[in-house]
Amino acid sequence: MSEAKKVVLLGATGSIGESALRVLRAHPHRLQLVGISAHSDAQGLFAIAEEFGVKDLCLSEKVSEVPPAPGNATLRRGPRGLEELAALHEADITLVAVVGSAGLLPTLAAIQGGNDVILANKEALVVGGKFVMEAAREAGVRILPADSEHNAVFQCLQGVPEHDVDRIILTASGGPFREFSLEQMASVTSEEALAHPNWSMGPKITVDSATMANKGLELIEAHWLFGLPAERLDVVIHPPSLVHSLVRLVDGCVLAQLTPPSMTFALQHALLYPDRASGVDKSLDFSEPLDLSFAPPDLQRFPCLRLAREAMQTEGIAPTVFNAANEIAVDAFLRNRIGFLDIPAIIEATLNDTQHRDPKNIEEILSADSEARRLAMEKLRD
């Protein structure tokens, strides 16, 4: 058996991190955890470090009071420490599972450090896709998708020539409000938005699923990962979340990837790629009836999906602005400062008030991100 892959896990205490740790526990001879980060949960971080014997740690938020790190572990601090950990020299793979645009710079650091990247953070490509993909090509490293939808596409495309692909179709559960009217959605609470019918995720991505902004972000991510233009990327509503994506070929045949709604399947595929092994969750049971129903999304009730597609077509800094405004609006919604339908309204107003341009470097992307957040904050006060 080959030597175990050495893994850095950014976002170890989050929901994706927890799923990744389940995979690591199941395959200790194939995968070795050598670095972990958390945003502010020092206690959770240290518990993982002790369980897996990890010596390289990072808390990305500069928390004032932190107990000593366990044993002889090294504790890095802040965003710069996160980038250093992402590029850890002894690692083979960096799994990026931090939330939001905070994943961009660590992703670039991992690439520049020569590590393959498993991407469970779509915003890195939404915000800086051009620069991330260019950096990966120049460094000769792989970017393996770990979002269930993009990992499904990746699996479906194995062995398929690029010219045989007609379009990629991402599936969406539709979230908890897929059958709500606009009038009903106007009065939903953050507690209701956090009750996803299928997936167990962090609060930000759960709200994104409810607004379908998440699927919009995934469309933009798919554009960069698979090189297809906006007109060849689609979304379809599939409430059971059993089919994670579909690829339609030029001859009309459709390939699909199916698993139960658990992140362990996509994460294990990416971590062990190109090998496979027994999974940590049960597969589908075809002795029972399975619901394979599909329906088109309603862009009038879920305008975030429309706005994301428009941002993707506009290109330049538009996807960065979409993401920044969405992060500000979702945070305000979770703090009960705005209503559910205010989220797309703030995104659209911010996009409309932005002077769109093509960024020449990462610094211009970061500047556009900051400006979009400032504009979105102004919309909160309007």
Order of alpha helices (4+ residues) and beta strands (2+ residues): beta-alpha-beta-alpha-beta-beta-alpha-beta-alpha-beta-alpha-beta-alpha-beta-alpha-alpha-alpha-alpha-beta-beta-beta-alpha-alpha-alpha-alpha-alpha
